[in-house]
Amino acid sequence: MSYVFSPAPVPSVPVAGSGEQRFPVHRIYCVGRNYEEHAKEMGFTGREPPFFFMKPADAIVPVGAGETGRLPYPSLTANLHHEVELVVAIGQGGRNIQAADAHRHIYGYAVGLDMTRRDLQNNMKKQGRPWCIGKGFDASAPIGPITPAAQAGDVEKAAIWLQVNGADRQRSTVAQLIWNIAETIEHLSAAWELQPGDLIYTGTPEGVAAVARGDVLEAGVHGLGLLRLQVV
């Protein structure tokens, strides 16, 4: 087989404690408004059915343990928001996965950021248009190393937080998810056949806010290490 040009490298994320081993990324799914307090700050309440949006696989900014990644401030926006999230890495695919079986499909977990051009997203919402431009841009999905599930501890109850320049912005627990990890996989796999290499960004707690060039972001989920980036 020949190509008209050389294919791009496969986007991948380092695996914690594995040396050179990496997790190849297939697709990135994101869950919208999946923490109650964040839903309220966005003007919504209640346990509405989960909804999903996607980012390109090459939107990841993989950051190794102990490193400070560089997060480029994107074009066209004056209101770039941080959203810290627990990321679920799928190791075994499937369709119509039941919540009771979901854990069998999980390879591991990571800390991620769903960066959002909030002004562009809001403008698209007002016009009733798709808001991919606000969510799926280059470098919109920073992510730390993936910790295999057996080494991740009890992520279902883990603390999740984000600081900007050392000050708290977001702080909650994964237990506050409206739709938990297993339920999310059940709903998602009813709409798409999940594949090994898929990443699921499970939602963000309250406290989302803007960042500026020069800001240092530190994000964490207890048991998964620290994701550190500087906006440049």
C-alpha positions as CSV (number, residue, x, y, z in Angstrom):
1,M,0.0,0.0,0.0
2,S,1.2,3.5,-0.8
3,Y,0.0,6.9,0.4
4,V,0.0,10.2,-1.4
5,F,2.0,11.6,1.6
6,S,3.4,10.1,4.8
7,P,0.7,9.5,7.4
8,A,0.9,11.5,10.6
9,P,2.2,9.8,13.7
10,V,-0.4,8.1,15.9
11,P,-1.3,10.4,18.8
12,S,-0.3,8.7,22.0
13,V,-0.1,9.2,25.8
14,P,2.6,7.9,28.1
15,V,1.7,5.1,30.5
16,A,2.8,5.7,34.1
17,G,5.7,3.7,35.3
18,S,6.2,1.8,32.1
19,G,9.3,3.4,30.6
20,E,8.7,3.9,26.9
21,Q,5.3,2.3,26.6
22,R,2.5,4.5,25.3
23,F,-1.2,4.4,24.8
24,P,-2.3,5.0,21.2
25,V,-5.4,7.3,21.0
26,H,-8.3,6.4,18.7
27,R,-11.0,8.9,19.6
28,I,-11.7,11.4,22.3
29,Y,-15.3,11.5,23.7
30,C,-16.3,14.2,26.2
31,V,-19.3,14.2,28.6
32,G,-21.1,17.6,29.0
33,R,-22.3,19.0,32.3
34,N,-21.7,15.9,34.3
35,Y,-21.2,17.5,37.7
36,E,-24.3,19.0,39.3
37,E,-22.7,22.2,40.6
38,H,-21.0,22.8,37.2
39,A,-24.4,22.3,35.5
40,K,-25.9,24.9,37.8
41,E,-23.1,27.4,37.0
42,M,-23.8,26.9,33.3
43,G,-27.6,27.5,33.9
44,F,-28.9,23.9,34.1
45,T,-30.1,21.7,36.9
46,G,-31.2,18.1,37.4
47,R,-30.0,14.8,36.1
48,E,-30.6,15.3,32.4
49,P,-29.7,12.4,30.1
50,P,-26.0,12.5,29.3
51,F,-24.8,14.1,26.1
52,F,-21.4,13.8,24.4
53,F,-19.2,15.8,22.1
54,M,-15.9,14.9,20.5
55,K,-12.4,16.2,20.0
56,P,-9.8,15.2,17.4
57,A,-7.4,12.5,18.6
58,D,-4.5,14.9,17.8
59,A,-5.9,17.6,20.1
60,I,-4.1,15.9,23.0
61,V,-1.1,17.6,24.7
62,P,0.5,14.7,26.4
63,V,2.6,15.7,29.4
64,G,5.0,13.2,31.1
65,A,5.3,12.8,34.9
66,G,7.3,15.6,36.5
67,E,7.2,17.7,33.3
68,T,5.6,21.1,32.6
69,G,3.8,21.0,29.3
70,R,3.4,24.0,27.0
71,L,-0.3,24.9,26.3
72,P,-0.5,27.3,23.3
73,Y,-3.1,30.0,23.7
74,P,-5.5,29.4,20.8
75,S,-6.5,31.8,18.1
76,L,-9.9,33.6,17.7
77,T,-10.6,33.7,21.5
78,A,-10.3,36.1,24.4
79,N,-11.9,33.8,26.9
80,L,-10.0,30.5,27.2
81,H,-11.5,28.3,30.0
82,H,-9.9,25.4,32.0
83,E,-12.0,22.3,32.8
84,V,-10.2,19.6,34.8
85,E,-11.5,16.1,34.2
86,L,-10.9,12.4,35.0
87,V,-10.1,10.7,31.8
88,V,-11.0,7.0,31.2
89,A,-8.8,5.1,28.8
90,I,-10.6,2.2,27.0
91,G,-8.5,-1.0,26.5
92,Q,-11.2,-3.3,25.2
93,G,-13.9,-2.1,22.8
94,G,-17.5,-3.0,22.6
95,R,-21.1,-1.9,21.8
96,N,-24.0,-1.8,24.2
97,I,-21.8,-2.4,27.2
98,Q,-23.8,-2.8,30.4
99,A,-22.7,-0.7,33.4
100,A,-22.1,-3.9,35.4
101,D,-19.5,-5.0,32.8
102,A,-17.9,-1.6,32.1
103,H,-14.8,-2.1,34.3
104,R,-13.7,-4.9,32.1
105,H,-13.3,-2.4,29.2
106,I,-11.1,0.1,31.1
107,Y,-7.4,0.1,30.6
108,G,-6.6,3.0,33.0
109,Y,-7.2,6.5,34.1
110,A,-5.5,9.9,33.7
111,V,-5.9,13.6,34.5
112,G,-7.0,15.7,31.6
113,L,-8.1,19.3,30.7
114,D,-11.0,20.1,28.4
115,M,-9.9,23.5,27.3
116,T,-12.7,25.6,25.9
117,R,-12.9,28.8,23.8
118,R,-15.9,29.9,25.8
119,D,-16.7,33.0,23.8
120,L,-16.8,31.0,20.6
121,Q,-18.9,28.2,22.2
122,N,-21.4,30.7,23.5
123,N,-21.7,32.5,20.2
124,M,-22.4,29.2,18.4
125,K,-25.0,28.2,21.0
126,K,-26.9,31.5,20.6
127,Q,-27.1,30.9,16.8
128,G,-28.2,27.3,17.2
129,R,-25.0,26.1,15.4
130,P,-22.6,23.3,16.3
131,W,-19.9,24.5,18.8
132,C,-17.0,22.3,17.7
133,I,-15.0,25.5,17.2
134,G,-15.2,26.1,20.9
135,K,-14.2,22.6,22.0
136,G,-12.3,20.7,19.3
137,F,-9.4,23.0,18.5
138,D,-5.7,22.3,18.4
139,A,-4.2,21.4,21.8
140,S,-7.6,21.5,23.5
141,A,-7.1,18.2,25.3
142,P,-4.0,18.2,27.6
143,I,-3.5,14.9,29.4
144,G,-1.1,13.4,31.9
145,P,0.2,9.8,32.0
146,I,-2.3,7.0,32.0
147,T,-2.2,4.9,35.2
148,P,-3.4,1.3,34.6
149,A,-6.6,0.6,36.4
150,A,-5.1,-1.9,38.9
151,Q,-2.7,0.8,40.1
152,A,-5.2,3.7,40.2
153,G,-6.9,3.1,43.5
154,D,-10.5,4.0,44.1
155,V,-11.0,6.6,41.4
156,E,-14.8,6.6,41.9
157,K,-14.3,8.6,45.1
158,A,-11.0,10.4,44.4
159,A,-10.5,14.1,44.9
160,I,-10.2,16.1,41.7
161,W,-8.8,19.7,41.6
162,L,-7.2,22.4,39.6
163,Q,-5.0,25.4,40.6
164,V,-4.0,28.4,38.6
165,N,-0.7,30.0,39.7
166,G,-1.1,28.2,43.1
167,A,-4.6,29.3,43.8
168,D,-7.6,26.9,43.9
169,R,-10.0,27.2,41.0
170,Q,-11.8,23.8,41.0
171,R,-12.0,21.2,43.8
172,S,-14.5,18.4,44.2
173,T,-14.6,14.5,44.1
174,V,-15.3,12.1,41.3
175,A,-18.1,10.8,43.5
176,Q,-20.0,13.9,42.5
177,L,-20.4,12.8,38.9
178,I,-24.1,12.9,37.8
179,W,-23.5,9.9,35.6
180,N,-20.7,7.7,37.0
181,I,-18.0,6.0,35.0
182,A,-19.9,2.8,34.4
183,E,-23.1,4.5,33.5
184,T,-21.2,6.8,31.1
185,I,-19.7,3.9,29.3
186,E,-23.1,2.2,29.0
187,H,-24.7,5.3,27.5
188,L,-21.7,6.1,25.2
189,S,-21.4,2.5,23.9
190,A,-25.1,2.6,22.9
191,A,-24.3,5.4,20.5
192,W,-20.8,4.4,19.2
193,E,-18.9,1.1,19.2
194,L,-16.1,1.9,21.6
195,Q,-12.6,0.9,20.4
196,P,-9.3,0.2,22.2
197,G,-7.5,3.6,22.4
198,D,-10.7,5.7,23.0
199,L,-10.4,8.3,25.7
200,I,-13.5,9.5,27.7
201,Y,-13.3,12.9,29.4
202,T,-15.9,12.4,32.1
203,G,-16.9,16.0,32.9
204,T,-15.7,18.9,35.0
205,P,-16.7,20.2,38.5
206,E,-17.7,23.8,39.2
207,G,-15.2,26.6,39.1
208,V,-14.4,26.9,35.4
209,A,-12.8,30.2,34.6
210,A,-10.5,31.9,32.1
211,V,-6.7,31.7,31.9
212,A,-4.1,34.0,30.3
213,R,-0.7,33.6,28.8
214,G,1.9,32.9,31.4
215,D,-0.5,31.2,33.8
216,V,0.6,27.9,35.3
217,L,-2.1,25.2,35.6
218,E,-1.7,22.3,38.0
219,A,-4.5,19.6,37.9
220,G,-4.9,16.4,39.7
221,V,-7.0,13.4,40.6
222,H,-5.9,11.6,43.8
223,G,-3.9,8.6,42.9
224,L,-3.1,9.7,39.3
225,G,-0.4,12.2,39.8
226,L,-0.2,15.8,38.7
227,L,-0.7,17.4,35.3
228,R,1.2,20.7,35.0
229,L,1.1,23.1,32.1
230,Q,2.0,26.7,31.3
231,V,-0.1,28.8,28.9
232,V,2.2,30.2,26.3
